[in-house]
Amino acid sequence: MPHILKNNNLEIHFDFPEEGYAGARFDWSGKITRVKFEGCPITTVERTDYEDRTHLGKGLYNEFGIDSALGFEDTEIGGWFHKIGVGLLKKENQEYLFHKAYQTQPALFEVSTTPIDITISCTSEMVNGYAYVLNKKITIVESGFVIDYTLHNVGQRTIRTDEYVHNFMAINNKSMGRDYKLGFPFPLQPERFGETLNTEQQVIIGPNEIGFRGTPNDQFFFSNLSGGEDVNATWELYQYEHKIGICERGNFKTNKINLWGWKHVVSPELFYPITIQPGETTKWSRNYSVFRIN
């Protein structure tokens, strides 16, 4: 059974660590599977063309180390490496692939709840000199929620990775189109982007916002939206037919912002860079607000 935090405006649905999603990619701690605002769903699923979605993303799933998992390079074929928030993954070849269905050994998880929050801790084993304790607390407020992270390095080696939330957004399951706008607090300069995938040219890049000419049938992707500059970690999504907006604000600067989507979903991604020496800790937070627009 999912756990639900609820007030007069919001419902936030969670799966506990070893319930629901069982893949090797997304963090199992604090799996936010669905968010509703005034009864209207504002999140969706990663893909709609699979019946079995137990290894796919949904809601607000986060991930550590999309490009290379912790300790992967130092692990021999057949050995085990860390995926923060999941556990240990078995290395089968020389290239790390975030979407691969790796064999897993889950970490140790503990969960506590109150009427307004849920706290999940994830404790790893010591493998290849790496070990960590991740604590995540999600708190519901009047018209939003806050995700607080604390990552302790309890191993012998420096942890270098990053973390982002794959925000699978769609207001009332409405397809992408002219009614959506996605805004950023910095100028968008496409010539400074990294990868660009926009085969149908349905995605429109404005001075500081992204919109749609129509509904894209193909997936779209843009990387490095800030051109590598440190910017405030913020985006705002507006859906004008249903007059609902949602905003994510991190309490950190970021130089990596990606955007992925499809006809049924748009997913802005704010990356938090992480470097933690042995015995040290880093903390960060993400504040989401949901609101009516005129």
ChimeraX attribute file (.defattr): number of C-alpha atoms within 10 A of each C-alpha:
attribute: neighborCount
match mode: 1-to-1
recipient: residues
	/A:1	9
	/A:2	13
	/A:3	14
	/A:4	19
	/A:5	21
	/A:6	18
	/A:7	17
	/A:8	11
	/A:9	16
	/A:10	23
	/A:11	20
	/A:12	22
	/A:13	19
	/A:14	23
	/A:15	19
	/A:16	19
	/A:17	24
	/A:18	13
	/A:19	13
	/A:20	17
	/A:21	22
	/A:22	19
	/A:23	20
	/A:24	26
	/A:25	28
	/A:26	27
	/A:27	23
	/A:28	29
	/A:29	27
	/A:30	25
	/A:31	25
	/A:32	24
	/A:33	22
	/A:34	22
	/A:35	23
	/A:36	18
	/A:37	23
	/A:38	14
	/A:39	12
	/A:40	16
	/A:41	19
	/A:42	23
	/A:43	25
	/A:44	25
	/A:45	20
	/A:46	23
	/A:47	17
	/A:48	11
	/A:49	7
	/A:50	9
	/A:51	7
	/A:52	8
	/A:53	17
	/A:54	13
	/A:55	15
	/A:56	18
	/A:57	23
	/A:58	23
	/A:59	25
	/A:60	23
	/A:61	24
	/A:62	22
	/A:63	22
	/A:64	25
	/A:65	20
	/A:66	18
	/A:67	11
	/A:68	17
	/A:69	23
	/A:70	24
	/A:71	18
	/A:72	21
	/A:73	13
	/A:74	11
	/A:75	17
	/A:76	14
	/A:77	12
	/A:78	11
	/A:79	15
	/A:80	22
	/A:81	24
	/A:82	28
	/A:83	27
	/A:84	29
	/A:85	30
	/A:86	28
	/A:87	22
	/A:88	24
	/A:89	22
	/A:90	19
	/A:91	19
	/A:92	14
	/A:93	10
	/A:94	11
	/A:95	10
	/A:96	15
	/A:97	14
	/A:98	18
	/A:99	13
	/A:100	10
	/A:101	14
	/A:102	16
	/A:103	14
	/A:104	18
	/A:105	15
	/A:106	22
	/A:107	20
	/A:108	15
	/A:109	21
	/A:110	13
	/A:111	16
	/A:112	10
	/A:113	14
	/A:114	9
	/A:115	11
	/A:116	14
	/A:117	18
	/A:118	20
	/A:119	19
	/A:120	21
	/A:121	22
	/A:122	24
	/A:123	21
	/A:124	23
	/A:125	18
	/A:126	13
	/A:127	16
	/A:128	18
	/A:129	13
	/A:130	20
	/A:131	22
	/A:132	23
	/A:133	21
	/A:134	21
	/A:135	22
	/A:136	21
	/A:137	20
	/A:138	23
	/A:139	19
	/A:140	20
	/A:141	18
	/A:142	12
	/A:143	16
	/A:144	22
	/A:145	21
	/A:146	19
	/A:147	19
	/A:148	16
	/A:149	19
	/A:150	15
	/A:151	21
	/A:152	21
	/A:153	21
	/A:154	23
	/A:155	21
	/A:156	16
	/A:157	16
	/A:158	18
	/A:159	22
	/A:160	15
	/A:161	18
	/A:162	19
	/A:163	18
	/A:164	22
	/A:165	20
	/A:166	24
	/A:167	26
	/A:168	26
	/A:169	28
	/A:170	23
	/A:171	27
	/A:172	17
	/A:173	15
	/A:174	19
	/A:175	18
	/A:176	27
	/A:177	18
	/A:178	16
	/A:179	17
	/A:180	22
	/A:181	18
	/A:182	22
	/A:183	19
	/A:184	19
	/A:185	14
	/A:186	16
	/A:187	14
	/A:188	19
	/A:189	14
	/A:190	18
	/A:191	9
	/A:192	13
	/A:193	17
	/A:194	15
	/A:195	13
	/A:196	15
	/A:197	14
	/A:198	15
	/A:199	13
	/A:200	14
	/A:201	14
	/A:202	19
	/A:203	22
	/A:204	13
	/A:205	15
	/A:206	14
	/A:207	12
	/A:208	13
	/A:209	18
	/A:210	17
	/A:211	20
	/A:212	18
	/A:213	15
	/A:214	17
	/A:215	16
	/A:216	21
	/A:217	13
	/A:218	14
	/A:219	16
	/A:220	20
	/A:221	19
	/A:222	18
	/A:223	20
	/A:224	18
	/A:225	24
	/A:226	24
	/A:227	19
	/A:228	15
	/A:229	13
	/A:230	12
	/A:231	17
	/A:232	18
	/A:233	22
	/A:234	24
	/A:235	21
	/A:236	19
	/A:237	25
	/A:238	21
	/A:239	23
	/A:240	16
	/A:241	11
	/A:242	14
	/A:243	13
	/A:244	20
	/A:245	21
	/A:246	22
	/A:247	17
	/A:248	21
	/A:249	17
	/A:250	20
	/A:251	14
	/A:252	18
	/A:253	16
	/A:254	19
	/A:255	18
	/A:256	22
	/A:257	23
	/A:258	20
	/A:259	19
	/A:260	18
	/A:261	21
	/A:262	18
	/A:263	18
	/A:264	23
	/A:265	23
	/A:266	26
	/A:267	22
	/A:268	24
	/A:269	23
	/A:270	27
	/A:271	22
	/A:272	22
	/A:273	17
	/A:274	16
	/A:275	14
	/A:276	17
	/A:277	16
	/A:278	18
	/A:279	13
	/A:280	14
	/A:281	16
	/A:282	14
	/A:283	15
	/A:284	15
	/A:285	18
	/A:286	20
	/A:287	17
	/A:288	20
	/A:289	16
	/A:290	22
	/A:291	15
	/A:292	13
	/A:293	12
	/A:294	6
